[in-house]
Amino acid sequence: MIINSEVTELLASAGIAFDVVEIPLSEDKKPIRNLEELLSEKGLDPTSVVRSVVFRGGSKQFYLLAVAGGARAEHLEERKLRMAEYDEVPEVTGYVVGAVPPVALPAGLKTLVDVSVTTYKTVVIGSGVLGYALALKGSDLLKLLENVEQGSFVKE
């Protein structure tokens, strides 16, 4: 299966191999809720999904935190953080909720990568296209994120 997005173009230009994972959408065009089951059926670790969570700080700065597993953000430098509103996410990232990747993002968006991302041989990321995700080597994703601040930003 082939999809075209800024994310797939970035991966291809970097020579990074990836597999497209189709994620069926519900009738209201939202990704299915049993993603873990779908990934398990495809031989992928459900906890290897790298979620791209967008926050807005009190300074009006937006942050994208790339985090794997089920942990929640805890140790971000700005104290007055809130989750970005649904309609703020596409304005800030260029992608709809459910398809936001941790790469191929606007320059003004401060991106943080939690150490949880480093623990998986294969990771699953947003493709930039709703209904599809991309599976790639975790080490390849980290190469793309090498100039991004990395640290321990979540609480298990």
NUPAKE-438133 format. One record per residue: residue in three letters; x, y, z of N, C-alpha, C, O in turn. Coordinates in pm, 1 decimal. Example, Ala and Ser with C-alpha at 12.3 -4.5 7.8 and 13.67 -1.06 7.14 Angstrom:
! NUPAKE-438133
(ALA, (1319.0, -569.0, 780.0), (1230.0, -450.0, 780.0), (1320.0, -330.0, 780.0), (1423.6, -331.9, 846.5)),
(SER, (1285.0, -225.0, 708.0), (1367.0, -106.0, 714.0), (1290.0, 3.0, 787.0), (1340.9, 113.8, 803.9)),
//
This chain:
! NUPAKE-438133
(MET, (83.9, -117.1, 0.0), (0.0, 0.0, 0.0), (89.2, 124.5, 0.0), (190.1, 129.4, 70.2)),
(ILE, (51.8, 222.3, -77.5), (130.4, 344.5, -88.9), (43.9, 463.2, -47.7), (-70.1, 476.7, -92.1)),
(ILE, (99.3, 548.6, 37.1), (34.1, 675.1, 69.5), (137.6, 785.4, 50.2), (257.9, 761.3, 60.5)),
(ASN, (91.0, 903.7, 22.9), (180.8, 1016.3, 5.9), (152.2, 1122.0, 111.2), (38.4, 1166.0, 127.6)),
(SER, (256.4, 1162.0, 182.0), (246.3, 1268.5, 281.2), (385.9, 1326.5, 299.7), (484.2, 1271.9, 249.8)),
(GLU, (393.1, 1435.4, 370.5), (523.9, 1493.3, 400.3), (609.5, 1394.4, 479.2), (732.0, 1393.9, 467.1)),
(VAL, (544.9, 1311.4, 559.3), (617.3, 1213.8, 640.7), (678.7, 1105.8, 552.5), (796.8, 1073.9, 566.5)),
(THR, (599.6, 1049.6, 462.3), (653.4, 943.8, 375.9), (760.6, 1000.1, 283.1), (857.9, 931.4, 251.7)),
(GLU, (743.4, 1124.6, 239.3), (846.1, 1188.4, 155.5), (976.6, 1206.7, 233.5), (1085.1, 1183.4, 180.3)),
(LEU, (965.2, 1248.4, 359.5), (1084.0, 1265.0, 443.7), (1155.2, 1131.2, 463.5), (1277.4, 1123.0, 450.3)),
(LEU, (1079.4, 1027.3, 495.0), (1139.0, 895.1, 516.7), (1205.8, 844.5, 388.9), (1317.7, 793.2, 392.9)),
(ALA, (1137.9, 859.0, 277.1), (1193.9, 812.9, 149.9), (1321.3, 889.3, 115.5), (1419.3, 829.2, 71.5)),
(SER, (1321.1, 1020.8, 135.1), (1440.0, 1101.0, 101.9), (1557.7, 1068.1, 192.2), (1673.1, 1086.6, 153.4)),
(ALA, (1528.9, 1019.2, 313.0), (1635.0, 980.6, 406.0), (1675.8, 834.3, 386.5), (1765.4, 785.6, 455.5)),
(GLY, (1611.2, 764.6, 293.9), (1643.3, 624.1, 269.0), (1596.7, 531.7, 380.2), (1655.8, 425.9, 402.2)),
(ILE, (1491.2, 570.9, 450.3), (1439.7, 492.1, 563.2), (1323.5, 405.5, 516.4), (1225.7, 454.7, 460.2)),
(ALA, (1336.5, 275.8, 540.8), (1231.2, 180.8, 505.1), (1117.2, 189.9, 606.2), (1140.2, 209.9, 725.5)),
(PHE, (994.9, 175.0, 557.6), (878.0, 177.4, 645.5), (767.5, 93.3, 584.2), (765.3, 68.9, 463.6)),
(ASP, (676.9, 49.9, 668.6), (557.7, -21.6, 624.3), (436.2, 63.2, 659.0), (430.7, 125.0, 765.3)),
(VAL, (339.7, 65.5, 569.3), (215.3, 136.7, 594.1), (120.2, 43.2, 667.3), (100.4, -71.4, 626.9)),
(VAL, (61.6, 93.3, 775.4), (-35.7, 17.1, 853.4), (-170.3, 86.2, 835.8), (-187.5, 201.4, 875.8)),
(GLU, (-265.2, 15.6, 776.1), (-397.8, 74.3, 759.3), (-475.4, 63.7, 889.8), (-480.9, -42.5, 951.9)),
(ILE, (-534.7, 174.4, 930.0), (-613.5, 178.2, 1052.7), (-757.0, 211.7, 1012.5), (-786.8, 326.3, 978.9)),
(PRO, (-844.8, 113.1, 1015.6), (-983.0, 139.5, 973.3), (-1045.0, 253.7, 1054.2), (-1020.2, 267.7, 1174.0)),
(LEU, (-1125.4, 334.1, 986.6), (-1194.3, 444.9, 1051.5), (-1338.2, 405.1, 1081.8), (-1398.9, 326.1, 1009.5)),
(SER, (-1391.3, 460.7, 1189.2), (-1531.8, 437.6, 1222.3), (-1618.2, 520.9, 1128.4), (-1566.5, 596.0, 1045.7)),
(GLU, (-1748.2, 507.3, 1141.4), (-1839.8, 580.7, 1054.3), (-1822.9, 731.6, 1067.3), (-1845.8, 805.0, 971.2)),
(ASP, (-1782.8, 778.6, 1186.2), (-1765.0, 922.9, 1205.5), (-1621.4, 967.1, 1175.7), (-1577.6, 1073.1, 1220.3)),
(LYS, (-1548.9, 884.5, 1100.0), (-1413.4, 915.7, 1051.4), (-1309.7, 929.9, 1163.0), (-1216.1, 1009.2, 1152.4)),
(LYS, (-1327.4, 852.8, 1268.9), (-1229.0, 850.4, 1375.8), (-1158.1, 714.7, 1371.8), (-1219.6, 613.7, 1337.5)),
(PRO, (-1028.2, 712.2, 1406.9), (-956.9, 583.6, 1409.0), (-1022.9, 487.1, 1506.5), (-1078.2, 527.2, 1609.0)),
(ILE, (-1015.6, 360.6, 1472.4), (-1075.7, 258.9, 1558.5), (-1014.6, 264.7, 1697.9), (-900.4, 307.3, 1714.9)),
(ARG, (-1089.7, 222.6, 1794.7), (-1044.3, 228.1, 1933.4), (-959.1, 107.8, 1973.0), (-884.4, 115.6, 2070.6)),
(ASN, (-968.4, -2.3, 1900.4), (-891.9, -121.7, 1936.7), (-764.4, -131.9, 1853.8), (-735.5, -236.0, 1794.9)),
(LEU, (-688.7, -22.7, 1850.1), (-563.8, -17.3, 1774.7), (-465.9, -123.5, 1823.8), (-394.6, -184.2, 1743.8)),
(GLU, (-462.3, -146.0, 1954.7), (-369.6, -244.5, 2010.9), (-393.7, -382.2, 1951.0), (-299.2, -452.9, 1916.0)),
(GLU, (-520.7, -419.9, 1939.4), (-555.0, -550.2, 1882.6), (-512.1, -557.6, 1736.1), (-455.5, -657.7, 1692.4)),
(LEU, (-539.0, -452.0, 1661.7), (-501.1, -447.1, 1520.4), (-350.4, -462.4, 1504.3), (-304.6, -539.5, 1419.9)),
(LEU, (-272.9, -389.9, 1584.2), (-127.5, -398.3, 1574.9), (-77.6, -536.4, 1612.6), (12.6, -589.6, 1547.8)),
(SER, (-134.7, -594.7, 1715.9), (-95.1, -730.1, 1757.1), (-117.6, -829.3, 1644.5), (-34.0, -916.4, 1620.5)),
(GLU, (-230.7, -816.8, 1575.0), (-261.0, -905.6, 1462.9), (-159.3, -890.5, 1350.0), (-136.4, -984.6, 1274.0)),
(LYS, (-98.7, -773.5, 1339.0), (1.5, -748.0, 1234.7), (143.6, -777.1, 1283.3), (240.8, -749.4, 1213.0)),
(GLY, (154.9, -833.5, 1404.9), (286.1, -868.3, 1458.1), (363.4, -750.7, 1514.7), (485.0, -758.8, 1532.0)),
(LEU, (293.7, -640.7, 1543.9), (358.1, -522.1, 1599.9), (322.3, -508.4, 1747.5), (211.7, -542.9, 1788.9)),
(ASP, (415.7, -458.3, 1825.2), (394.5, -437.4, 1967.7), (301.7, -317.5, 1987.2), (336.9, -206.4, 1947.4)),
(PRO, (184.6, -337.0, 2047.0), (91.3, -225.6, 2064.8), (147.9, -110.6, 2148.8), (103.9, 3.5, 2134.6)),
(THR, (243.1, -139.0, 2234.3), (300.9, -31.7, 2316.2), (407.3, 47.0, 2241.4), (460.3, 144.9, 2293.9)),
(SER, (438.9, 5.4, 2119.7), (542.7, 73.9, 2041.2), (489.8, 194.0, 1963.5), (564.0, 256.7, 1887.9)),
(VAL, (362.8, 226.1, 1981.7), (306.1, 342.5, 1914.2), (367.1, 468.4, 1976.3), (361.6, 487.9, 2097.7)),
(VAL, (424.3, 551.9, 1892.4), (479.3, 679.3, 1938.3), (369.1, 782.9, 1921.2), (338.6, 825.5, 1809.8)),
(ARG, (310.2, 822.3, 2033.2), (203.4, 921.6, 2030.3), (265.5, 1060.2, 2021.4), (364.7, 1089.0, 2088.4)),
(SER, (208.0, 1144.2, 1940.3), (251.3, 1282.9, 1926.3), (147.2, 1368.2, 1997.4), (41.1, 1397.7, 1942.5)),
(VAL, (178.9, 1407.4, 2119.9), (84.9, 1478.6, 2205.5), (119.7, 1627.4, 2203.2), (233.8, 1665.9, 2228.9)),
(VAL, (20.5, 1709.8, 2172.3), (44.5, 1853.6, 2159.3), (-7.2, 1925.8, 2284.1), (-119.9, 1904.3, 2328.5)),
(PHE, (78.8, 2012.0, 2339.0), (46.1, 2092.7, 2456.2), (61.0, 2239.7, 2422.1), (133.6, 2277.2, 2330.1)),
(ARG, (-9.1, 2321.6, 2497.8), (8.7, 2466.6, 2487.3), (50.0, 2517.3, 2624.5), (-12.6, 2486.6, 2726.0)),
(GLY, (156.3, 2595.2, 2624.8), (206.3, 2651.3, 2749.4), (144.8, 2786.4, 2778.2), (80.7, 2846.4, 2691.9)),
(GLY, (164.6, 2834.3, 2900.9), (114.6, 2964.7, 2940.7), (173.2, 3076.8, 2857.3), (112.2, 3182.8, 2843.8)),
(SER, (290.0, 3054.3, 2801.6), (354.7, 3154.6, 2715.9), (299.8, 3149.2, 2573.1), (349.3, 3218.3, 2484.0)),
(LYS, (197.8, 3066.9, 2552.7), (135.8, 3044.2, 2422.0), (225.0, 2964.9, 2326.8), (192.2, 2949.3, 2209.2)),
(GLN, (336.5, 2915.3, 2377.1), (423.8, 2826.7, 2299.6), (358.7, 2688.8, 2293.9), (308.0, 2639.9, 2394.8)),
(PHE, (359.6, 2626.2, 2176.6), (309.7, 2490.3, 2162.6), (427.1, 2393.5, 2166.5), (536.8, 2424.4, 2120.0)),
(TYR, (401.8, 2276.9, 2222.3), (501.3, 2171.1, 2233.5), (440.7, 2043.5, 2177.3), (321.4, 2018.3, 2193.8)),
(LEU, (522.7, 1963.5, 2111.0), (481.1, 1830.2, 2071.8), (571.4, 1733.4, 2145.7), (693.8, 1739.0, 2133.2)),
(LEU, (511.1, 1645.2, 2222.2), (585.7, 1543.6, 2295.7), (564.9, 1410.0, 2226.9), (452.1, 1361.9, 2216.1)),
(ALA, (673.6, 1350.0, 2180.4), (670.1, 1215.7, 2122.3), (697.6, 1118.0, 2235.0), (803.9, 1121.9, 2297.0)),
(VAL, (601.7, 1030.3, 2261.5), (612.4, 938.0, 2374.4), (555.6, 802.6, 2334.2), (451.7, 794.8, 2268.6)),
(ALA, (624.3, 696.4, 2373.9), (577.7, 559.8, 2346.0), (518.2, 500.3, 2472.8), (549.4, 544.0, 2583.6)),
(GLY, (433.3, 401.3, 2456.0), (373.5, 337.6, 2572.6), (257.0, 418.6, 2626.3), (204.7, 506.7, 2558.2)),
(GLY, (216.9, 388.4, 2748.4), (96.9, 451.9, 2803.6), (121.4, 557.6, 2908.0), (29.6, 594.2, 2981.4)),
(ALA, (242.8, 607.5, 2916.6), (274.1, 704.8, 3020.7), (211.5, 840.7, 2990.7), (168.2, 866.6, 2878.4)),
(ARG, (207.0, 928.1, 3093.1), (152.6, 1062.3, 3072.7), (259.1, 1167.9, 3100.7), (348.3, 1148.5, 3183.3)),
(ALA, (247.5, 1278.2, 3031.0), (346.2, 1385.9, 3044.2), (350.5, 1436.3, 3187.7), (247.1, 1453.8, 3252.1)),
(GLU, (471.8, 1459.3, 3236.3), (486.7, 1501.1, 3374.3), (596.4, 1604.9, 3392.0), (579.8, 1698.7, 3470.0)),
(HIS, (705.6, 1590.9, 3323.2), (824.8, 1671.1, 3352.0), (857.9, 1768.9, 3239.7), (970.9, 1771.3, 3191.0)),
(LEU, (761.9, 1848.2, 3199.1), (787.8, 1948.4, 3096.6), (826.4, 2078.6, 3165.4), (779.0, 2108.1, 3275.1)),
(GLU, (911.9, 2155.7, 3101.3), (970.7, 2273.0, 3165.2), (871.0, 2383.0, 3198.4), (892.2, 2458.5, 3293.3)),
(GLU, (764.7, 2393.3, 3123.5), (669.4, 2500.8, 3148.2), (557.8, 2449.9, 3238.2), (501.2, 2343.4, 3213.1)),
(ARG, (526.6, 2523.7, 3340.4), (430.7, 2477.3, 3441.2), (284.4, 2487.9, 3398.5), (205.0, 2399.9, 3432.0)),
(LYS, (247.5, 2590.3, 3327.6), (107.1, 2611.6, 3292.4), (75.3, 2547.0, 3158.7), (42.1, 2615.3, 3061.8)),
(LEU, (85.6, 2417.5, 3154.3), (58.6, 2344.4, 3030.3), (-83.9, 2292.4, 3029.1), (-140.2, 2257.0, 3132.7)),
(ARG, (-139.9, 2288.7, 2911.3), (-268.2, 2222.1, 2891.3), (-261.6, 2150.3, 2757.0), (-184.2, 2187.1, 2668.6)),
(MET, (-342.8, 2049.2, 2743.9), (-351.6, 1980.8, 2615.4), (-404.6, 2080.1, 2512.4), (-491.8, 2161.4, 2542.9)),
(ALA, (-352.5, 2073.3, 2392.5), (-402.6, 2158.5, 2285.2), (-547.1, 2120.8, 2255.6), (-585.1, 2004.0, 2264.8)),
(GLU, (-626.3, 2219.7, 2220.2), (-764.9, 2195.0, 2180.5), (-765.3, 2119.7, 2047.7), (-669.2, 2125.7, 1971.1)),
(TYR, (-874.2, 2049.4, 2022.3), (-887.4, 1968.2, 1901.1), (-858.8, 2050.2, 1775.3), (-786.7, 2004.7, 1686.4)),
(ASP, (-914.8, 2170.6, 1767.6), (-895.6, 2253.1, 1648.0), (-760.7, 2323.7, 1644.7), (-721.2, 2374.5, 1539.8)),
(GLU, (-689.7, 2328.1, 1755.4), (-556.2, 2387.6, 1757.4), (-451.8, 2294.2, 1695.9), (-353.3, 2340.1, 1637.9)),
(VAL, (-473.5, 2164.9, 1708.5), (-374.2, 2066.8, 1663.2), (-341.9, 2082.3, 1514.3), (-224.1, 2092.7, 1479.9)),
(PRO, (-441.4, 2084.3, 1423.9), (-405.9, 2101.9, 1282.8), (-345.3, 2239.1, 1252.5), (-259.9, 2251.2, 1164.6)),
(GLU, (-389.1, 2342.1, 1324.8), (-333.1, 2476.0, 1304.4), (-184.0, 2477.9, 1335.9), (-105.4, 2542.0, 1266.1)),
(VAL, (-146.3, 2407.2, 1441.5), (-8.8, 2410.3, 1490.7), (80.6, 2308.5, 1420.8), (198.0, 2336.1, 1395.9)),
(THR, (26.0, 2190.4, 1388.8), (107.7, 2082.1, 1333.8), (95.6, 2066.8, 1182.3), (188.1, 2019.6, 1116.2)),
(GLY, (-19.1, 2107.1, 1128.5), (-44.9, 2082.8, 987.4), (-110.8, 1947.9, 962.4), (-132.4, 1909.9, 847.4)),
(TYR, (-143.1, 1875.1, 1069.5), (-203.1, 1742.4, 1058.2), (-327.0, 1732.9, 1146.9), (-337.4, 1802.0, 1248.2)),
(VAL, (-420.4, 1646.7, 1107.6), (-540.8, 1627.6, 1187.6), (-511.3, 1535.3, 1306.0), (-419.1, 1453.9, 1301.4)),
(VAL, (-590.7, 1549.7, 1411.1), (-578.6, 1462.2, 1527.9), (-594.7, 1318.0, 1481.6), (-686.6, 1286.3, 1406.1)),
(GLY, (-506.1, 1231.7, 1526.8), (-509.9, 1091.2, 1486.3), (-409.3, 1058.2, 1378.2), (-388.9, 941.1, 1346.2)),
(ALA, (-345.5, 1161.1, 1320.9), (-247.8, 1137.7, 1214.2), (-117.6, 1213.8, 1237.8), (-28.8, 1211.9, 1152.7)),
(VAL, (-105.4, 1280.6, 1352.5), (10.3, 1366.8, 1377.4), (136.6, 1283.0, 1397.4), (140.0, 1195.7, 1484.2)),
(PRO, (239.9, 1309.1, 1317.8), (367.2, 1238.0, 1331.7), (462.1, 1314.9, 1423.8), (436.1, 1430.9, 1455.8)),
(PRO, (570.7, 1252.6, 1466.2), (671.9, 1323.8, 1544.6), (778.1, 1389.8, 1457.4), (871.6, 1450.8, 1509.3)),
(VAL, (764.7, 1378.3, 1326.0), (860.3, 1435.6, 1229.9), (782.4, 1511.6, 1122.7), (659.5, 1505.6, 1118.5)),
(ALA, (854.9, 1583.2, 1035.8), (792.6, 1660.5, 927.4), (694.0, 1762.2, 984.3), (579.7, 1773.1, 939.8)),
(LEU, (742.1, 1835.8, 1083.7), (659.7, 1932.6, 1154.9), (706.1, 2074.9, 1124.9), (819.8, 2095.4, 1082.3)),
(PRO, (618.8, 2173.3, 1147.0), (659.2, 2313.1, 1127.3), (775.5, 2351.1, 1219.4), (786.4, 2300.8, 1331.3)),
(ALA, (860.9, 2439.4, 1171.2), (981.5, 2479.0, 1244.3), (951.5, 2542.4, 1379.8), (1030.8, 2525.4, 1472.4)),
(GLY, (841.8, 2613.9, 1395.2), (813.0, 2682.8, 1520.9), (759.8, 2594.0, 1631.5), (745.6, 2639.3, 1745.0)),
(LEU, (730.3, 2470.0, 1601.5), (675.4, 2378.2, 1701.6), (789.5, 2312.2, 1777.1), (869.7, 2239.6, 1718.3)),
(LYS, (797.0, 2337.3, 1907.5), (904.5, 2278.3, 1988.7), (871.5, 2130.7, 2010.5), (767.1, 2096.8, 2066.1)),
(THR, (960.9, 2044.6, 1966.3), (939.9, 1900.8, 1976.4), (1030.4, 1842.0, 2082.8), (1148.8, 1874.8, 2090.7)),
(LEU, (973.5, 1755.1, 2164.3), (1045.0, 1685.2, 2270.2), (1025.9, 1535.4, 2249.1), (918.1, 1491.0, 2209.8)),
(VAL, (1130.0, 1458.5, 2275.2), (1121.1, 1313.0, 2259.3), (1149.8, 1248.2, 2393.9), (1256.2, 1267.7, 2452.7)),
(ASP, (1053.5, 1171.2, 2441.1), (1072.4, 1100.3, 2567.2), (1160.2, 977.4, 2545.0), (1157.7, 916.2, 2438.2)),
(VAL, (1237.8, 942.6, 2647.4), (1327.1, 826.7, 2638.0), (1251.7, 697.0, 2611.0), (1311.6, 599.5, 2565.7)),
(SER, (1122.3, 694.1, 2637.8), (1042.8, 573.7, 2610.9), (1050.3, 533.2, 2463.3), (1035.2, 415.7, 2430.0)),
(VAL, (1073.4, 630.2, 2376.1), (1080.3, 602.2, 2232.2), (1203.5, 518.3, 2199.7), (1203.8, 445.5, 2100.4)),
(THR, (1306.9, 527.1, 2280.9), (1432.9, 456.6, 2253.0), (1427.5, 307.8, 2285.6), (1520.9, 234.7, 2252.7)),
(THR, (1321.4, 261.7, 2348.8), (1317.7, 123.5, 2397.1), (1260.1, 22.6, 2298.0), (1253.4, -96.6, 2328.2)),
(TYR, (1218.5, 69.0, 2180.1), (1152.8, -20.9, 2085.4), (1235.2, -39.1, 1958.8), (1286.0, 57.2, 1901.2)),
(LYS, (1247.3, -164.2, 1916.9), (1318.1, -194.1, 1792.1), (1239.5, -140.3, 1673.3), (1296.6, -83.7, 1580.2)),
(THR, (1108.4, -158.6, 1677.7), (1018.3, -107.3, 1574.8), (917.2, -16.5, 1642.6), (864.3, -49.3, 1748.8)),
(VAL, (890.6, 98.4, 1580.4), (791.1, 191.3, 1633.6), (684.5, 217.0, 1528.1), (706.0, 194.8, 1408.9)),
(VAL, (570.4, 263.6, 1573.8), (459.1, 298.2, 1486.5), (429.6, 446.2, 1509.0), (406.3, 489.1, 1622.0)),
(ILE, (430.8, 524.2, 1400.0), (408.8, 668.2, 1410.9), (294.1, 712.8, 1320.5), (254.1, 640.9, 1228.9)),
(GLY, (242.6, 830.8, 1347.4), (142.1, 889.5, 1259.6), (202.1, 913.0, 1122.0), (319.7, 947.2, 1109.4)),
(SER, (121.1, 894.6, 1019.8), (168.9, 907.4, 881.4), (142.5, 1044.4, 822.3), (194.6, 1078.3, 716.0)),
(GLY, (61.1, 1123.4, 891.6), (17.1, 1249.7, 835.6), (-113.5, 1235.9, 760.2), (-172.4, 1335.8, 718.8)),
(VAL, (-159.7, 1112.4, 741.8), (-284.4, 1084.5, 671.0), (-373.5, 1002.3, 763.3), (-335.3, 893.3, 805.9)),
(LEU, (-491.5, 1053.8, 794.0), (-583.2, 984.0, 883.6), (-618.7, 847.4, 826.8), (-651.2, 834.7, 708.8)),
(GLY, (-612.2, 746.2, 911.3), (-643.4, 610.0, 869.1), (-521.0, 526.9, 835.5), (-532.4, 410.3, 797.7)),
(TYR, (-402.5, 588.0, 849.7), (-279.1, 515.8, 819.7), (-171.3, 552.7, 921.1), (-163.2, 666.7, 966.9)),
(ALA, (-89.9, 455.3, 954.5), (26.6, 476.9, 1039.5), (146.3, 416.8, 967.0), (130.9, 347.0, 866.8)),
(LEU, (264.0, 444.2, 1018.0), (386.1, 392.1, 957.1), (466.8, 316.5, 1061.4), (486.1, 364.8, 1172.9)),
(ALA, (513.6, 198.6, 1025.1), (600.7, 119.3, 1111.5), (742.1, 129.6, 1056.1), (764.5, 107.5, 937.0)),
(LEU, (837.2, 163.1, 1142.5), (976.0, 175.5, 1101.2), (1066.8, 141.9, 1218.2), (1021.3, 130.4, 1332.0)),
(LYS, (1194.8, 126.5, 1189.5), (1290.5, 97.6, 1295.3), (1297.6, 216.3, 1390.6), (1303.1, 331.7, 1348.1)),
(GLY, (1297.2, 186.0, 1519.6), (1309.4, 291.3, 1619.3), (1438.1, 370.1, 1602.7), (1440.3, 491.4, 1623.5)),
(SER, (1545.0, 301.7, 1565.5), (1673.5, 370.1, 1546.8), (1667.4, 468.4, 1430.8), (1732.7, 572.7, 1434.7)),
(ASP, (1589.3, 436.5, 1327.0), (1574.7, 528.4, 1213.9), (1496.3, 653.4, 1255.0), (1530.1, 764.9, 1215.0)),
(LEU, (1391.4, 633.4, 1335.0), (1316.6, 748.5, 1383.8), (1406.1, 838.0, 1468.9), (1402.7, 960.4, 1456.1)),
(LEU, (1485.6, 777.0, 1555.0), (1573.9, 855.3, 1642.2), (1678.5, 932.8, 1562.1), (1719.0, 1041.7, 1602.8)),
(LYS, (1722.5, 878.2, 1449.4), (1815.7, 952.9, 1363.1), (1750.7, 1080.7, 1312.6), (1814.6, 1185.8, 1306.7)),
(LEU, (1623.3, 1071.2, 1276.3), (1551.5, 1189.5, 1228.8), (1529.0, 1291.0, 1340.6), (1512.5, 1410.3, 1315.2)),
(LEU, (1528.6, 1242.5, 1463.3), (1500.9, 1328.6, 1578.4), (1627.1, 1363.5, 1657.5), (1617.7, 1411.0, 1770.6)),
(GLU, (1744.0, 1340.5, 1599.5), (1868.0, 1359.3, 1674.8), (1892.5, 1503.2, 1718.4), (1964.5, 1525.8, 1815.7)),
(ASN, (1835.1, 1600.6, 1649.6), (1854.3, 1741.0, 1687.1), (1740.8, 1795.3, 1773.5), (1730.9, 1915.9, 1795.9)),
(VAL, (1656.3, 1706.2, 1821.0), (1541.7, 1742.9, 1903.2), (1574.8, 1711.3, 2048.6), (1645.2, 1614.6, 2077.7)),
(GLU, (1523.7, 1793.4, 2138.8), (1549.3, 1770.8, 2281.8), (1492.4, 1636.3, 2325.1), (1375.4, 1605.6, 2302.0)),
(GLN, (1579.0, 1556.3, 2388.8), (1534.9, 1425.5, 2438.9), (1554.1, 1421.8, 2589.7), (1646.6, 1482.8, 2643.5)),
(GLY, (1465.6, 1349.6, 2656.8), (1475.1, 1339.9, 2801.9), (1363.1, 1254.2, 2857.9), (1289.2, 1189.1, 2784.0)),
(SER, (1352.1, 1255.6, 2989.0), (1247.3, 1181.5, 3057.4), (1135.9, 1279.9, 3092.1), (1147.8, 1357.4, 3186.9)),
(PHE, (1028.0, 1276.2, 3014.7), (920.2, 1373.5, 3029.1), (790.2, 1313.2, 3079.6), (690.5, 1384.4, 3091.5)),
(VAL, (788.5, 1184.0, 3109.6), (662.9, 1119.7, 3146.7), (674.2, 1047.7, 3280.2), (782.4, 1018.3, 3330.9)),
(LYS, (555.6, 1021.2, 3333.8), (543.0, 945.1, 3456.9), (473.5, 814.5, 3421.1), (367.2, 814.7, 3358.9)),
(GLU, (533.1, 705.0, 3460.1), (475.8, 573.2, 3427.0), (352.8, 546.2, 3508.7), (291.3, 440.5, 3494.5)),
//
